[in-house]
Amino acid sequence: MKSNGRSKNYQLQMLVRFLYVIVICLVFYTGAGRIFNYSSEYVVVIMLLQLILVIIDKENFFLRKFTGLSNTLYLVLVVFLLFNYTYSFSKVGTLPFLLRFFVFGIFMQVGLEIRIMNIIIKFLKKYGTFIAIIYLISFPLFGKNTGILNSYQNQGISMSLASGLFVSDLFSGRKLNESSNLSLILILISLVLTGKRTLFAIPVIMTMFFFIISSDKRKIHKLSLVTLLFILLSPFFLVTLFDSNNVFTRIVLGISDTSFTYRTNFWNYALMLWDSNKIWGIGFGAFPVHILNGGIDLAKYGYIEAYAAHNIYYQLLAECGLVGLSIFGLFFLYNFRKCFVMLRRTKRNDYQNLHYLIYLSIYFQSWFLIYGITGNPIYMVDELFVYMFSIVIVNSVNDNLLSRGSQC
């Protein structure tokens, strides 16, 4: 009877784990287009599944102790947002973000064993490759708003993130394999077709950055292989130049591109709001509401529409003032710095997989911070989830090091 009970519990564990990993994939890759576009709800589901796993799968999931500067800074951040809500220009606009950060706080406090993290990464790689293949097949037939995600914007974001799963492999000391190389090629081609400049630039920037910081003895050889890969793909890139919306044409257009002009209008509006609310801001998430209801002459700002500022730093300055931006900045910088401390601790061969995970966290954090210059990742639940997931990776590695007696 006991054996039968253990068998049923194991089956339940496997089922809940499977659902947990699948939902993470759906959120990580900007929801899932037409059918599964419910990222906010899925984040709550992830949190609930984690708490269930803490109860039924204690070997792999556990509640972490609320200690360390990262947790303290996050608590300060949530307390600030509570205060921010009390004077917000739009309490209705601020409340969903306040609840979102509360849910993410719980998400970060659940610890995952490294074997579970590896399973998640494996699924993310396979699903990302699958998304790329479907897009490449359907693009010639239906244009850029096609594929599983049904949006070139979401496709670009997803492929830029998926690139990190493989780019982080390059210089983390792990061996390259043909399957991963092929996946990276398919993902990069798919990314180029979306025409998203910043999203294409991030994998390129991070490849060079990882090359600089890596201690991998074969990094020159690996960089040569990557360079050869781009040379071999160059005919395809040249063909796409005939598409006026491709990434290379938009890079050449530069600031003459109208999308950049629109962004400067948003930025000017954000600076105007900050100038009248320099210390505390007008309330997190209140920027688009203020455009609609602030009584401002929008002609001065090019009749901009009610939307996020396309720069999280300008918008945080407007919505949270100098105090809020400083708190967010400290949280971002501390977690980024912590990764480099861990890199030094995981250089030995027996830490090779942990080394890769730290590279992965650096990629996702960098992606969030770089894309934040022209995008809205802190205001999009799926993109913010990627950042919070990078913190979960750091926590999992740190917990593993603690269990080995090597604290970071």
N, C-alpha and C positions, 0 to 999 in steps of 0.2 A: 504493500500500500504506500509506504514511504517513497519507494522508487517511482511509483506511478505519479505521486504528488509532485516529486521533483521534475519528472518529465513534463507534466502539464505546466509547471512554473517556467521551465526552460522554453517551451513552445510560446508561452505568453511573452516572455522576454524577447524572443526573436521577432514576434509579430510587432510589438511596440517599438523595438529598435528599428525594424524595417520602415514603419510609418514615420518614425522620427527622422531617419535619413532622407526619405523621399520628400517630406515637407521642407526640410532644410534646402534640398536641391531646388524646389519650386520657388522659395523665397530668394535664394542666392542668385538665381538667374531671372531676376526681375519678374517674379510671379511666373505665369506661363501663358501669356497671351489671351486668346479668346475665352478659354474655358476656365482657367484657374487663376484669374487675375484678382486675387484676394489676399495680397501680401500681409496686410495688417492683421487679418484674422488668423493667418497661418503662423505669425509670430506668437500669438497667444496659444495656438495649438502646440507649437514647439515647446513653449514654457510648461504647459500642462503635461505633455509627454515626458519631458525631463523629470518633472516631479514624480510622475508615476514610476519612472525607471529608478529613481532614487530609492523608492520603496521596494520594488520587485527585483532590482538588479544592482545590489549594493556593491558588488565587486567592480563594476565599471562606471557607476554614477554615484556621486556623493555631494552633499552640501559642503561648500568650502567655508572655512572660518573667515569672518569678516575682519580681516587684518590687512595691513599694508597700505602704502601711500596711494596706490591706484584706487582702492576701494574708498579711501577717505576722500580723495578728490571727486570721485563720482557721487558720493553722498553730499558733498558741498554743492556740486552741480545741481542735484535734484532739489536740495533745499533752496538754492537760488531760484530755480524755476518755479517753485511754490510761491516764493516771494514775488517773483516776476508776474505771476498770474494775478496777484492782488491788485496791481495797478495797470494791467495790460489794456491797451487800446481796444482789444477784442478778446475778451475772456473765452468766447466761443472758439476763436481761432487758436488760442493758447492751450486750452484744456486737452485736446487730443495728443499734443506733443508731450505734455506733462505726463499723461497716462502711458504714452509710448516709452518714455525714458524710465518710468517705474517698472514696466514689464521687462525692459532690457536689463535693468539692474538685477532682477531675479534670474534672468537667463544667464548672466555672467557669474552668478554665485553657485551654479551647479558645476561640479568638477567632472571631467571626462578622462577616463584612462586613455593612454596613447593608442591602444588597439582600436578603440571606438573612433578616435580622431582619424586614424588611418583608413578605416572603413568609409567614413564620410568623404575624405579626400578622394578615395578610389571612385566612389559614385559620382562626385562632382566632375572628375576627369572624364568619365564615360558619358555622362549626360551632356557636358559641354561639347564634347566631340560630336555627339548625336545632333545637337542643336545646329552646329556648324554644317554638318553634312546635309541636313534637311534644307537649310537656307541656300546652300550652293546648288542643290537640285532645283529648288523652286524659284530662285532669283531670275533665271533666264525666261521663265514662263509668266511670272506674276509681278516682277519688279521688286523694288527694295522693301516694301511693306508686306512681307510674306514670311513663310516659315512657321515654326512653332510659336514664336513670340509675336508674329504678325505686326512687327514694328521695327523699322531700321534703327530707331533710337534705342529700343530695348535690346535689339540684336547687337548693336555696337557696345553697349554697356556689358552685356553678358560675355561677349567674345574678348573684350579687354580684360575682364576678370578671369575668364578661363585661361587666357594666355599666362597669367601669373602662376597657375598650377604647374605649368611646364617650364616657364622661364626660371622659376625658383629651383627647378631640378638642375639647371645648367651648371651652376658654380657652387652648389652646396656639398660637393664631394661624392654625389651619387653617380652611378654609371648611366650614360644615355642609352636608350634603346630605340629600335626602329619604330615601334608602335607609338611611343611618345613623340618622336620627331614628326611622324606623319600627322598625328593629332594637332601638333603645334602649327604645321603648315596649313592644314584645313581651317583651323581657327583664325589664323592671320589673314588668309585669303577672304574669309567671310567678313572679317573686321574691315578690311580695305573696301569691300563693296558697300559698306554702310556709309562711307564718306565722313566718319566722325574723326576729326583731326586730333583733338586732345586724347581721345580714347585710344587712337592708334599710336600716339606719341608715348604714352605711358609704358607699354611693354618694351619699346625701344630704349627709353630712358633707364628703365629698371635693369635691362640686360647690361647696359654699360656700367650702371652703378654696382651691380652684383659682381661684375668683372673686377672692378676697382677694389672692392672690400674683400673679395674671396681669397682664401689661402689655399685653394685647390691647386695642386701642382700641375694639373692638366688644363688650366683655364685658358692658356694661349691656344692650345689645340681646339678647345671647345668653342672659343670665340671665332676661330678660323672656320669651323664647321658652320656656325651661325651666319657668318659673312657669306660663305659659299651658298648657303640656303637662300639668302636674299638675292644673290646674283642669279641663281637658277630661276627664281621666281620673278625676276625683273621683266621678262617678256610679258607675263600676265599683268604686272602692274602698268606697263606701258599701254597695253590694250585698254585698260580701264580709264586711261587718261581721256578717252573720247567721251566718257560719261561726265557731264558737267557737275554732277553731285559727288564724284569720287573724292577720296581723301587727299590725293595729290593736287588736284585742281583747286580745292578749297585752301590748301596750304599756300599755293601760289597767290591766290586772291588775297589772303591775309586780312588786314584790317579793312580792305575795300569791300569785303563780304558784308552784306546787310545784317547778318546775324550778330556780327561784332558790334555794329552800330547800335542795334537794339539793346545789347548788353550794357553799353556805356550809358544809355538812358536809365536803365535799372540802377546802375551803380551811382549815378548822380542823384537819383531819387533817394537811395539809401543814405548817402552822405548828407543830404538835406535833412532827413529825419534824425540822423545822429547829431547834427549840429544843434538841434533843439532839445536833444535828450542824451547828452554826452555820457552821463554816469550810469544810468540804469536802463536806457532804451525805452521802447514803446510796448514791449511785450513779445515774447517768442511766438513766431507764426503770425504776427499781426501785420507784417509788411504788405501782403496783397490786399488785405482788408482796408488798410489805410489808403491805398491807391484808389479804391472804390468810394470810400466814405470820408476821406480826410479834408475835403473842401479845398484841395490844392488845384491851381491852374495847371492842368496836365500839358498844355501847349508848350510850356517851357521844357518839358521832358519828352517831347516827341509823341505825345498821346500814347504813352505806354499802356499796355493792357495789364490787368490784375494778375500778376504771376510772380513767382519767386525771383530773386535778384540775379540768379545765375552767377553768384559768387557768395559762398557761405560766409566769408570773412566780412564783406561789406554788410551782408544782411544781419549777421550776428551783432555787428557794431550798431546797426540801427535798432535792432530789437532788444538787445541785452546790454548795450552800452559798453563802456570800458571795463566795468566790473565783470559782466557776464563773459565777454570775449576773453578776458584774462583767465577766468576759471576754465573755460573750454580749452584754451591754448595750453594751460598747464597740464590738463588731463591728456591732451594729444601728445605733448612733448615728453611727458614722463613715460608713457607706454612705449613710445618710439625709442627712447633712450634705453629702456629696460631690455628691448630686443638685442641691442648691441652688447649689453652686459652678458646676456645669455649666449650670444654667438661665441664669445671667448671661452665660455664654460663647456661648450658642446663641440669643440674641434676634434676631439679624439674619435677614432674609428667606431668605438662602441656607442657613441652618441650621434652617429651619422643621420639617423632618421629624425632625431630631435633638431639637428642642425637644419635640415630641410624645412621642418615646420616653422622654425624661426624666420628663415628666409621668406616663407610663405606669409607669415604675419607682417613682416616688413613690407612685402609687396602690397598686401591689401591695405595696410595703413597708409602707405605712400599713394596708392591709387585714390583713396578717399581724400587725402589732403591736396593732391595735385588736381584731381577732377573738381574739387571744391573751388578752384580759381575761376572756372567757367561753367560749372554745373551746380546742382542743388542737392548733393548727396545727403546732407544732414536732415533735409526735409522730406526725403523719399524713404519710406520705411524699409524697402528692400536693400537700398544702398547703405543706409545706416546699419542694417543688419550685418552687412559684410564687414563693416568696421568693428562692430561688437563681436562678431565671430572671430576676428583677428585677435581680440583681447582674450577670448576663450582659448584660442590656441596658445597664447603666451601663458595663461594660467595652467593649462594642461601640461605644458613643458616644465614649468616651474614646479608643479606638484610632483612630476616624475623625478626631477632632480632632487627635490627634498627627500623623496622616498629612497634615493640612492645616497643620501647624505652629502649632496652638493647643492648648497643654497645659492640662489641668485638674488 
